[in-house]
Amino acid sequence: MARQLAEISQDLHRQVGVLLDRQGLVTHVLVGDAKGLIIPPLPRERGAKGRLKGLRLIHTHLDSSTLTQDDLMDLALLRLDAVVAIIAGPDGQAGAIQVAHLLPRPLDGHNWAVINAPNPGSLNLDFAALVASLEEELARVEAAGEGRGLERAILIGVTGRNRDSAEDSMAELSELARSAGLEVAGTIIQRRPRFDPRFLMGKGKLSELVVQALQSAADLLVFDAELSPSQVRSITDFTELKVIDRTQLILDLFAQRARSREGKLQVEMAQVKYLLPRLVGRGDALSRLMGGIGGRGPGESKLEMDRRRLRDRLHKLNQELAGVRDERRERRQPRRRQRLPVLSIIGYTNAGKSTLFNALTHASVLSEDRLFATLDPTSRRLRFPREREVIITDTVGFIKNLPKNLLEAFKATLEELEEADLLIHVVDLSNPRFVEQMATVADILTSLNLQEKPVLMVFNKADRVNANLAAVQCRIHQGVAISAIDPQTLPPLIARLEERVEDLAIQADWGKAEAVWQDVVSSEQ
């Protein structure tokens, strides 16, 4: 076969090749140009996790060149058993031969091995045994992953920013993945001055990604960005791996955490808003099948039906959430009549808001060392030592690049913040990114038009950091340092809260007096 391929290649002055299955049968005959050839889309049956494709490519090179980068990319992206390059000599004879195959784990920084021979006849290789041993090693990695019971994912960051910012963002993505029940099999960060419009990252990096997924038994790629519908399809087709972006991961995490009817409605609404443009993005060509006078034919396509159902569902969700807002408004009426001050605990996710809420009110709200452990707001009465009562509310945490759809869907929940007289901003002082997290919370408050609300800064987990750091931050922000798990640190906070509530009450009384005075002046005029 090598001799026949070399003869044909010289006659045509083109690269030619064949794809063989493991029985040695030809499945495809390929004809390229002088520099390369293109492999058509291949069936995915054997593209499962931990398995190679079951096909090997044998093709010619005309210019005495060795295996090219394109050859190695085909090997990786298509998960071929092997790629073989045969030098077609000027006389049509088969010359030197190279065989490349993937490795079950990286070796000296490479994901593949290359075997050289001066001619096909001198190649001494038991190919069946080689492939069997490779798949046995890959299956061992897969079995180890299955034993842990978690879906394995590779996290990808493509950034034009500095390396430190990218690593901080990837660390947060890792926390999100862990909270969502994923096992992180690896991370990749690529810096690019310009993003690829189709794949976001370069093809070479994508080929490394496919091999890394194979070697680590991962079948999910999570991008630290919001991908367009076309990018998701392109990367999925290119890698044959499941692809999600940061927004979809957060939505999935919220869907796991939602417990109340209201929370489930809000998450579903955000998911529908996320999915709808991704259906529409597939093009109007698939929208409707028309035919004959008056539009005879099969009517709506499945895609159009899916769109219509999603729009109907979105309309129904809007109505149900409007009802939820009305119910919340009714529940808030007694507070207004009693004129009880409302304190809302806000902050970055996993800052310790629920732990502080439980410590202050002796409630039993779920508090875990996971992102977004709390989605559903909870309110309790709190009586201060001076016998003044307030309503204190635990709210959903914030996060950088919080999906806009999610923010809109949680409007009913965030209305609690609009009613608040004082915002208690809890900061995880032990987090190395706490300054950035504080800025993120401030930005979200601005986007909600709440930047004028009175805020008390509470620096939590002060027991985990240097006392000087806590003192400096409290001095800068006029805040209080606590450890929510240590009741002995709470009295200074309670005292500060009581002072702020007293100040708010005085301001409210002064405001009422001023309003009465204005009415008197107006009536006299």
Rosetta blueprint (number, residue, H / E / L):
1 M L
2 A H
3 R H
4 Q H
5 L H
6 A H
7 E H
8 I H
9 S H
10 Q H
11 D H
12 L H
13 H L
14 R L
15 Q L
16 V E
17 G E
18 V E
19 L E
20 L E
21 D E
22 R L
23 Q L
24 G L
25 L L
26 V E
27 T E
28 H E
29 V E
30 L E
31 V E
32 G L
33 D L
34 A L
35 K L
36 G L
37 L L
38 I L
39 I L
40 P L
41 P L
42 L L
43 P L
44 R L
45 E L
46 R L
47 G L
48 A L
49 K L
50 G L
51 R L
52 L L
53 K L
54 G L
55 L E
56 R E
57 L E
58 I E
59 H E
60 T E
61 H E
62 L L
63 D L
64 S L
65 S L
66 T L
67 L L
68 T L
69 Q H
70 D H
71 D H
72 L H
73 M H
74 D H
75 L H
76 A H
77 L H
78 L L
79 R L
80 L L
81 D L
82 A E
83 V E
84 V E
85 A E
86 I E
87 I E
88 A E
89 G L
90 P L
91 D L
92 G L
93 Q L
94 A E
95 G E
96 A E
97 I E
98 Q E
99 V E
100 A E
101 H E
102 L E
103 L E
104 P E
105 R E
106 P E
107 L E
108 D L
109 G L
110 H E
111 N E
112 W E
113 A E
114 V E
115 I E
116 N E
117 A E
118 P L
119 N L
120 P H
121 G H
122 S H
123 L L
124 N L
125 L L
126 D L
127 F H
128 A H
129 A H
130 L H
131 V H
132 A H
133 S H
134 L H
135 E H
136 E H
137 E H
138 L H
139 A H
140 R H
141 V H
142 E H
143 A H
144 A H
145 G H
146 E H
147 G H
148 R L
149 G L
150 L L
151 E E
152 R E
153 A E
154 I E
155 L E
156 I E
157 G E
158 V E
159 T E
160 G L
161 R L
162 N L
163 R H
164 D H
165 S H
166 A H
167 E H
168 D H
169 S H
170 M H
171 A H
172 E H
173 L H
174 S H
175 E H
176 L H
177 A H
178 R H
179 S H
180 A L
181 G L
182 L E
183 E E
184 V E
185 A E
186 G E
187 T E
188 I E
189 I E
190 Q E
191 R E
192 R L
193 P L
194 R L
195 F L
196 D E
197 P L
198 R L
199 F L
200 L E
201 M L
202 G L
203 K H
204 G H
205 K H
206 L H
207 S H
208 E H
209 L H
210 V H
211 V H
212 Q H
213 A H
214 L H
215 Q H
216 S H
217 A L
218 A L
219 D L
220 L E
221 L E
222 V E
223 F E
224 D L
225 A L
226 E L
227 L L
228 S L
229 P H
230 S H
231 Q H
232 V H
233 R H
234 S H
235 I H
236 T H
237 D H
238 F H
239 T H
240 E L
241 L L
242 K E
243 V E
244 I E
245 D E
246 R H
247 T H
248 Q H
249 L H
250 I H
251 L H
252 D H
253 L H
254 F H
255 A H
256 Q H
257 R H
258 A L
259 R L
260 S L
261 R H
262 E H
263 G H
264 K H
265 L H
266 Q H
267 V H
268 E H
269 M H
270 A H
271 Q H
272 V H
273 K H
274 Y H
275 L H
276 L H
277 P H
278 R H
279 L H
280 V H
281 G L
282 R L
283 G L
284 D H
285 A H
286 L H
287 S L
288 R E
289 L E
290 M L
291 G L
292 G L
293 I L
294 G L
295 G L
296 R L
297 G L
298 P L
299 G E
300 E E
301 S L
302 K H
303 L H
304 E H
305 M H
306 D H
307 R H
308 R H
309 R H
310 L H
311 R H
312 D H
313 R H
314 L H
315 H H
316 K H
317 L H
318 N H
319 Q H
320 E H
321 L H
322 A H
323 G H
324 V H
325 R H
326 D H
327 E H
328 R H
329 R H
330 E H
331 R H
332 R H
333 Q H
334 P H
335 R H
336 R H
337 R H
338 Q H
339 R L
340 L L
341 P L
342 V E
343 L E
344 S E
345 I E
346 I E
347 G E
348 Y E
349 T L
350 N L
351 A L
352 G L
353 K H
354 S H
355 T H
356 L H
357 F H
358 N H
359 A H
360 L H
361 T H
362 H L
363 A L
364 S L
365 V L
366 L L
367 S L
368 E L
369 D L
370 R L
371 L L
372 F L
373 A L
374 T L
375 L L
376 D L
377 P L
378 T E
379 S E
380 R E
381 R E
382 L E
383 R E
384 F L
385 P L
386 R L
387 E L
388 R L
389 E E
390 V E
391 I E
392 I E
393 T E
394 D E
395 T L
396 V L
397 G L
398 F E
399 I L
400 K L
401 N L
402 L L
403 P L
404 K H
405 N H
406 L H
407 L H
408 E H
409 A H
410 F L
411 K H
412 A H
413 T H
414 L H
415 E H
416 E H
417 L H
418 E H
419 E H
420 A L
421 D L
422 L E
423 L E
424 I E
425 H E
426 V E
427 V E
428 D E
429 L L
430 S L
431 N L
432 P L
433 R L
434 F H
435 V H
436 E H
437 Q H
438 M H
439 A H
440 T H
441 V H
442 A H
443 D H
444 I H
445 L H
446 T H
447 S H
448 L L
449 N L
450 L L
451 Q L
452 E L
453 K L
454 P L
455 V E
456 L E
457 M E
458 V E
459 F E
460 N E
461 K L
462 A H
463 D H
464 R H
465 V L
466 N L
467 A H
468 N H
469 L H
470 A H
471 A H
472 V H
473 Q H
474 C H
475 R H
476 I H
477 H H
478 Q L
479 G L
480 V E
481 A E
482 I L
483 S L
484 A L
485 I L
486 D L
487 P H
488 Q H
489 T H
490 L L
491 P H
492 P H
493 L H
494 I H
495 A H
496 R H
497 L H
498 E H
499 E H
500 R H
501 V H
502 E H
503 D H
504 L H
505 A H
506 I H
507 Q H
508 A H
509 D H
510 W H
511 G H
512 K H
513 A H
514 E H
515 A H
516 V H
517 W H
518 Q H
519 D H
520 V H
521 V H
522 S H
523 S H
524 E H
525 Q L
